[in-house]
Structure formats: structure tokens, C-alpha cells
């Protein structure tokens, strides 16, 4: 859906503005929040502050006022994201939280958090910011409700840079998996949201195992993609004392796990899956029980059993994807269906880039980035989930 596709009857943008940004203390802040949302939804092409302001206002000072609201005004974004979470929850019936990293290409070196990074998907190094998003996701939609901004070491330790970008004193360098766990800690806060599973693909990053351990410690159900080089220990935690005495090795790389000759630890399934264009297909899935190595945890740490599964689709030459889950008793079809939900979040990021100005923010401050990402997320949620007419008003009245 294009951002300016507002053909069906919706409640005015002012209604969702009041719901999401009602905590803003000043009327002018709420006015510019509504104007920015309207501009994100209706401005053609690049959605710079100047172009958005020209779309929604004839005032010669609108651009300056809007830039002040987004980049410099000290309003809190966390309450807005909590309200957005509640709003999306009522309309989406989510099946999972999906954690997704967004690489935001930038020019120059002044935007907060900008750095050079190798992107495995493209095989190139780019100048970029990296945002980590939490998406409420079902079978058809994936809506971002919270974001973290990666600050590399060069930003975390450079006081002059931090001061210019207005980075809060308590914000330090955190790895992507740490940002992901921060987002998990905020999921469902202040809402009636139960705890749907976490789905994440960090297979191109080194911290997937740390994310798995963090989610286990928090008691969250999850399906996490891992690199084929991730070390795993074959067998359940009940077999821990037998790891060195039995036929299976103490630890192997995940990609080698399925090559072990002790076949009793493996199971092979053939299941139906949805292809990238939604067409039905078939896939083979190998699964087996594993643990993570005890290194850095100590032998007194609690041991968890996971199911490692690898999905290879029959059509084409797609590489095998590997996933770890603590839902060891769930049906294979259910686990694969959850894993596939990560595609929804990736598609949403592309739509945000193309139609909602995700890459177009020209401010350089840390608060400005979070303000922009919040407003972009609200605009996308409104475009995807707002109910026509009377039904939407009823939802507002009963909220």
C-alpha cells in the first residue's frame, strides 16, 4: 500500500494523534505531530521536513517550526510508543514479536550513530545508521512499535560528538543483541498484551547465542535464526553428564550438527510452506535437541534444552536456514510458520523506506532520530490498520 493511498474512509489523523501523542504538554507540539503524520501520509517522493511542511502548510515558517518539533523539542517518545503498542494490539491480533535490524544509509559523518558497516545481504560496506525495531506481527501485517539506535564505540566515547548529537548521559555502546533484549524488556509494558513468541534473525551478527541466553533467562518463548557456525552441544540438558562419555561430541558447529552419524538425535519432516510470493511450496526440515556450550556461564548456571531446526526449501537453490527455539514440544509446522514471520518485518522496513520517509530524516540529534522513527511508525500503523468510519470511532471510545 502506498503511503498516500487514503481512498477508504478513515477517522481523521487528528484522532490517532490525540491517542498516541496526547501526553505532549503543549498544544503546538500536538499540532506539529499531527502535521508531520499528515505529511508522511500525503507527501509525494522524498519526505524531507521542507517538503512535508510545504505539503501541509502555506506558512513560510512551517518548515522551521516542524524541524524544531522533530529534531530539537524535548518531548518524550517512550509514552507515545507505549500508546502505539496498545493501539496496534487492539487491531492486529499478533502472533509474534519480530526483532529486525534496519540499515539506514546516510551521507556524511554527523548524523547520530553513523558509521561504516559491512552489510552481508548486499556484500558491501555502507555509511549508515543501524536501528533495531520491535514489530508486532501476524500472518499479513508487521507494525513497528519500538526502536533502538546502535551507537558504535566511536560515538560512545567521543564526548564532543555526543554533545552535538545530544546523546543522553546514560546511553552507551550496546551490541545489537543487547538492543534487542532492551526492546524485549519493554514489550507489552502497560498493555494487555500476553507474551507472544519472539522471532529474530541475527544470523549475520555474532550475538545470536547471547540473545538466546537472554531470552531464556527472561522466560520468553522464541525462535531465533543462528549462523551455521554457532557452537551447539548435541542432546538435551538431561544428557549433560553424558556428553563426554557418549558417542556425541561436546560441541559442534550448528551446520555440522546435522551431519553427525548418531542418527537417533535427528528427525526429518517434509512440510508445506509459503513461498516469498505467497505461493504454496514444500520444504524439508531437520530437527534435533541441543544445548549451548557452558563457556562463560559456569557449571552452576541453569541448563536449557533447545530445538535446532534447519529449513531447506525444495524449489530453487535457497540456502539452508537454521533456527534455535526453546519451544521444543511445538509441532514443526508451527515453528517454521513462526520463523517465516521475520519476512513480514523485513517487508515493512522496505515499505517504510520507499513510502514513509524512513531514510529521509535530515536531523542529526539522538532525540530527533527517535522522534522521527516514532512518527514514521505511527503513520505506517495508521495506513495499515485504521478502521473505516464508525468502527474506528467505536474502538476509540472503548479504548
SULLINNOR-V817748 format. One record per pair of residues at least 12 apart in sequence whose C-alpha atoms are under 6 Angstrom apart, sorted by the first residue. I is the first residue (numbers start at 0). GAP is how many residues later the second one is. D is the distance in whole Angstrom. If there is no record, write none. Layout:
BEGIN
I|GAP|D, I|GAP|D
END
This chain:
BEGIN
2|38|5, 2|352|5, 3|37|5, 3|38|5, 8|379|5, 8|380|6, 9|378|5, 9|379|5, 10|378|6, 16|17|6, 19|60|5, 19|63|5, 19|64|6, 20|59|6, 36|342|6, 38|13|5, 39|316|6, 46|310|5, 46|313|6, 47|312|6, 49|13|5, 69|298|5, 69|301|6, 70|292|6, 70|297|4, 80|64|6, 84|60|6, 85|105|6, 93|42|6, 93|43|5, 93|44|5, 94|42|6, 94|43|5, 95|41|5, 95|100|5, 95|101|5, 95|102|6, 96|38|6, 96|39|5, 96|101|5, 97|36|6, 97|37|5, 97|100|6, 97|101|5, 97|102|6, 97|244|6, 98|34|6, 98|35|5, 98|101|5, 99|32|6, 99|33|5, 100|30|6, 100|31|4, 101|28|6, 101|29|5, 102|27|5, 103|24|5, 103|25|5, 103|255|6, 104|22|6, 104|23|4, 105|21|6, 105|22|5, 110|253|4, 111|53|6, 111|252|5, 111|253|6, 111|254|6, 112|16|6, 112|38|5, 113|14|5, 113|15|5, 114|12|5, 114|13|6, 129|20|6, 130|17|6, 130|18|5, 131|15|6, 131|16|5, 132|13|6, 132|14|4, 133|12|5, 141|202|6, 141|203|5, 143|233|6, 150|22|5, 151|21|6, 152|20|6, 155|16|5, 155|17|5, 164|200|4, 164|201|6, 165|199|6, 165|200|6, 166|199|5, 176|30|6, 176|34|5, 196|24|5, 196|25|5, 197|24|4, 198|23|6, 198|24|5, 198|25|6, 199|24|5, 200|23|6, 200|24|5, 201|23|6, 202|22|5, 202|23|4, 202|24|5, 207|18|6, 221|103|6, 222|101|6, 222|102|5, 223|99|5, 223|100|5, 224|97|6, 224|98|4, 225|96|6, 225|97|6, 227|26|5, 227|27|5, 228|24|5, 228|25|6, 229|23|5, 229|24|5, 230|21|5, 230|22|4, 230|23|6, 231|19|5, 231|20|6, 231|22|6, 231|59|6, 231|60|5, 232|17|6, 232|18|4, 232|57|5, 232|58|5, 232|59|6, 233|56|4, 234|54|5, 234|55|5, 235|53|6, 235|54|6, 235|69|5, 236|66|6, 236|68|6, 264|23|6, 265|21|6, 265|22|5, 266|19|6, 266|20|5, 267|17|6, 267|18|5, 268|15|6, 268|16|5, 269|13|6, 269|14|5, 270|12|6, 282|29|6, 282|30|4, 282|31|5, 283|27|6, 283|28|5, 284|25|6, 284|26|5, 285|23|5, 285|24|5, 286|21|6, 286|22|4, 287|19|6, 287|20|6, 288|17|6, 288|18|5, 289|15|6, 289|16|5, 290|14|5, 290|15|6, 305|19|5, 305|20|5, 306|17|6, 306|18|5, 306|21|5, 307|15|6, 307|16|5, 308|13|6, 308|14|5, 309|12|4
END
